[in-house]
Every structure is written in C-alpha cells, then in structure tokens.
Amino acid sequence: MWWRKSKGLEILVLGAGRGGTSLLATLLDAHPQLEVHMEECVPEYLVAPDRQRFATVDSQLKAFVEANQKLAKKSKLRWGNKITTEQLGFVENFGKDLTARQKMVEQLLRGPKLLFIVRDGRTCISSKLERTQADYPTALNYWKHSVSLLKYLQEQKLDLLVLKFEDLLQQPREELQKACDFLNISYSESMLSGTASDRILVDYRRSGLEAERAERPIHPDVNIADINEELRFLSY
C-alpha cells in the first residue's frame, strides 16, 4: 500500500451540480495514492442555514478549511474534497459579493490543486430539472454562475485544470491521464472502478463508465438563447 504523511487539503474537485463532480471525485478517489471525499464538512460550514452561525465570511472559510485540514492529517494519502459551485455560491452570494468571492479564492482555493469539471449547459440544466427540485430559472442561474466562477478562477492564475464531463465519459483513460499528469502521479487503471464507489448514493453507482450519458434529450424548458454566450466560452 502506497502512503505518505498527508500535507493537508491538497485537491479540490469543483463544478456545477449535476455536472460530473461526483463522477470525477470518485474516479480520483479510486487511485491508490488519493483519498477524495464528497462534500466533507460542506453542509456544516458553507451552506445555509448552518453557515449563519459565523460572524464573518473570514471565520466561515477559516473554520471550513481547518475542518478539512484536520481530516486530511489523518490520511496517509493525498487528500481532497469535492464541492459544487452552488455550494460555493452560498459563500459569495452567487457572484454578487465580490469581496467574499476574493476571500474564498485566497483562503480556500489558492494552494490546492483545482480540478474543475464542466458540462454542456443544455444537458446539465436538463439534468437539474429532471433530477432535482429546481425550477428553470434556478437551474439556469446555477449553471451560468458556475461558468462565471470558472472565468473568475482562471483570471486568478490558480493551479487549475479544466475537464469536460463528456470527454471523461467517452475517453476516460485519456482524460484521467490529464488529471494524473496535473497531480504529478502515474495513471492507475484502478481509477475506472470509481463508478461503484460507496462514497456515492446507491442509485448513482455503476459497474463502469457509460458513454451514452454524455448525450441526453434536452428538456423542453431549456432555452438555448439563454446560454449561448457560456456555451461558446466552454467551446460547446
């Protein structure tokens, strides 16, 4: 068993909800050198209403980072966590509080390796509408916020790799090799077993990657004109 003394929170998987964050996190977690958790400490520290117990954004972020570092120190592997951009949105009021957004960058996102997964807005919003309780305006705004946050993070010159959900499904070895290169580790075929991880809900577990999930019917409520700018930015 490969192990070393943990250096703390080293990896963050980011992206829109229903955008592939759980898939990427579980594939990485299946690597023998990595331990990647699913939204560890997020409900307690980042998401309303629990976050209201903190007097400031600084104290909220500090508490979240400290909780993650404490868990990471118990690991003998490189430790990471996955957070959706919706969850980060509660911290920075979905891009309306730029001061909080910058604090989030400096206190949480600068330092760890960031793997940001994106998904075609047409299918991501459709998935939100069908698999969550979100209405169209909410699903639309959540996805557009995710793209806006990605743009901002790219401008901050962070240690950031962007992957596409569709590419990960259709050519997993190539995309996971990119992730391994970014993390300075060797590719491991064991990563492909991550789809059956017990870190995710039973309903979401699979025996392997399903390339057909990259394509799905577009929900009739989705208006392409609402997301054309973001689709172009992401090269969809």
C-alpha positions in Angstrom: 0.0 0.0 0.0 1.4 3.4 -1.1 1.2 6.0 1.6 2.9 9.1 2.9 2.3 11.7 5.6 -0.6 13.9 4.4 0.2 17.6 3.7 -3.4 18.6 4.3 -6.1 19.6 1.9 -4.3 19.2 -1.5 -7.0 18.6 -4.0 -10.4 20.2 -4.7 -12.9 18.9 -7.3 -15.2 21.7 -8.4 -18.1 22.2 -10.9 -21.8 22.6 -11.2 -24.2 20.3 -9.5 -25.3 17.6 -12.0 -22.2 18.4 -13.9 -19.9 15.5 -13.2 -18.2 16.5 -9.9 -19.2 13.2 -8.2 -18.0 11.1 -11.1 -14.6 12.8 -11.2 -14.2 12.7 -7.5 -14.9 9.0 -7.2 -12.6 8.2 -10.1 -9.8 10.1 -8.5 -10.6 8.5 -5.1 -10.1 5.1 -6.6 -6.4 5.9 -7.3 -4.2 4.2 -4.8 -2.4 7.4 -3.9 -5.5 9.6 -3.4 -8.4 10.0 -1.0 -11.1 12.3 -2.3 -14.2 12.9 -0.2 -17.7 14.0 -1.3 -18.6 17.4 0.1 -17.0 16.7 3.5 -17.9 19.4 6.0 -19.8 21.4 3.3 -23.3 21.3 4.9 -21.9 22.4 8.3 -19.7 25.2 7.1 -20.7 26.5 3.7 -24.4 26.0 3.0 -27.3 27.9 4.7 -28.7 27.9 7.3 -25.7 26.4 9.3 -23.3 29.0 7.9 -25.3 31.8 9.6 -23.6 30.9 12.9 -20.4 32.5 11.6 -20.0 36.2 12.2 -18.0 36.8 9.0 -17.0 35.1 5.8 -13.5 35.0 7.0 -14.4 33.0 10.1 -16.7 30.7 8.0 -13.9 29.9 5.5 -11.3 29.5 8.2 -13.5 27.0 10.0 -14.2 25.0 6.9 -10.5 24.9 5.9 -9.5 23.9 9.4 -12.0 21.1 9.5 -10.8 19.8 6.1 -7.1 20.0 7.2 -7.9 18.1 10.4 -9.4 15.2 8.4 -6.6 15.3 5.8 -4.0 15.0 8.5 -5.5 11.6 9.5 -5.0 10.3 6.0 -1.9 8.5 4.7 -2.8 9.6 1.1 -3.1 12.8 -0.8 -6.4 14.2 0.5 -9.1 16.1 -1.4 -12.7 17.1 -1.3 -15.4 17.9 -3.8 -17.6 21.0 -3.7 -20.2 22.2 -6.2 -20.2 25.7 -7.4 -23.8 26.1 -6.0 -22.4 25.3 -2.5 -19.6 27.9 -3.0 -22.3 30.3 -4.3 -23.8 30.5 -0.8 -20.4 31.9 0.4 -20.2 34.7 -2.2 -23.9 35.2 -2.9 -23.6 33.7 -6.3 -21.1 36.2 -7.6 -22.9 39.3 -6.1 -20.4 39.6 -3.2 -17.1 40.1 -5.0 -15.3 40.7 -1.7 -16.4 37.3 -0.3 -15.5 35.7 -3.7 -12.0 37.0 -3.4 -11.7 35.9 0.2 -12.9 32.4 -0.9 -10.1 32.4 -3.5 -7.4 33.4 -1.1 -8.4 31.3 1.9 -9.7 28.2 0.2 -8.9 27.9 -3.5 -5.3 29.2 -3.7 -2.9 26.4 -2.8 -4.8 23.2 -3.5 -4.8 21.6 -7.0 -8.2 22.5 -8.5 -9.9 20.2 -11.0 -12.9 21.9 -12.4 -15.3 19.8 -14.5 -17.7 21.4 -16.9 -20.8 20.0 -18.7 -22.8 21.2 -21.7 -25.4 23.6 -20.2 -28.1 22.1 -22.3 -27.8 18.7 -20.7 -26.6 19.9 -17.3 -29.7 22.2 -16.9 -31.9 19.4 -18.2 -30.5 17.0 -15.6 -31.1 19.6 -12.9 -34.7 20.0 -13.9 -35.3 16.2 -14.0 -33.3 15.0 -11.0 -33.6 17.9 -8.5 -36.4 20.2 -7.3 -35.1 23.2 -9.1 -37.3 25.2 -11.5 -35.9 26.5 -14.8 -34.8 30.0 -13.6 -32.9 28.4 -10.7 -31.3 25.7 -12.7 -30.3 28.2 -15.4 -28.8 30.6 -12.9 -26.9 27.9 -11.1 -25.3 26.7 -14.3 -24.5 30.2 -15.5 -23.0 31.0 -12.1 -20.7 28.0 -12.4 -19.4 29.3 -15.7 -19.0 32.8 -14.3 -17.0 31.4 -11.3 -14.8 29.4 -13.7 -13.9 32.5 -15.6 -13.0 34.3 -12.4 -10.9 31.5 -11.2 -9.0 31.4 -14.5 -8.3 35.1 -14.1 -6.8 34.5 -10.7 -4.0 32.3 -12.1 -4.7 29.4 -9.7 -3.4 25.9 -10.1 -6.4 24.8 -12.2 -7.2 22.1 -14.7 -10.5 22.1 -16.6 -12.0 18.8 -17.8 -15.2 18.1 -19.7 -17.8 15.7 -18.4 -18.5 14.4 -22.0 -14.8 13.7 -22.7 -14.4 12.0 -19.3 -17.3 9.6 -20.2 -16.2 9.0 -23.8 -12.4 8.8 -23.4 -11.8 8.2 -19.7 -8.3 7.0 -19.9 -7.1 10.0 -21.8 -8.9 12.4 -19.5 -7.8 10.7 -16.3 -4.2 10.7 -17.7 -4.5 14.5 -17.9 -5.7 14.6 -14.3 -2.8 12.4 -13.2 -0.3 14.5 -15.0 -1.7 17.6 -13.3 -1.4 15.9 -9.9 2.1 14.6 -10.7 1.1 10.9 -10.2 1.1 7.9 -12.5 -2.1 6.8 -14.1 -3.8 3.8 -12.5 -6.3 1.6 -14.2 -8.0 1.2 -10.8 -9.5 4.7 -11.2 -12.1 3.2 -13.6 -13.6 1.3 -10.8 -14.6 4.5 -9.0 -18.1 4.4 -10.6 -19.0 1.8 -8.0 -17.7 3.7 -5.0 -19.5 3.5 -1.7 -18.9 7.3 -1.3 -21.9 7.9 -3.6 -25.5 7.1 -3.3 -26.5 3.6 -4.3 -28.7 4.9 -7.1 -25.7 6.6 -8.7 -23.3 3.6 -8.6 -22.4 1.9 -11.8 -20.3 -1.0 -12.8 -18.4 1.2 -15.2 -18.5 4.4 -17.2 -21.5 4.8 -19.5 -20.5 6.8 -22.6 -24.1 7.3 -23.6 -24.7 9.5 -20.6 -22.8 12.2 -22.5 -25.8 12.7 -24.7 -29.4 13.0 -23.4 -32.6 14.6 -24.6 -32.8 18.4 -23.9 -35.6 19.4 -21.5 -38.3 21.4 -23.3 -37.9 24.3 -20.8 -34.3 24.9 -21.8 -33.9 28.0 -24.0 -30.6 27.8 -25.9 -30.6 31.6 -26.3 -30.2 31.9 -22.5 -26.8 30.1 -22.5 -25.3 30.8 -25.9 -22.5 33.0 -24.5 -21.5 30.5 -21.9 -21.6 27.6 -24.4 -19.3 29.4 -26.7 -16.9 30.2 -23.8 -16.8 26.5 -22.9 -16.4 25.5 -26.6 -19.6 23.6 -26.9 
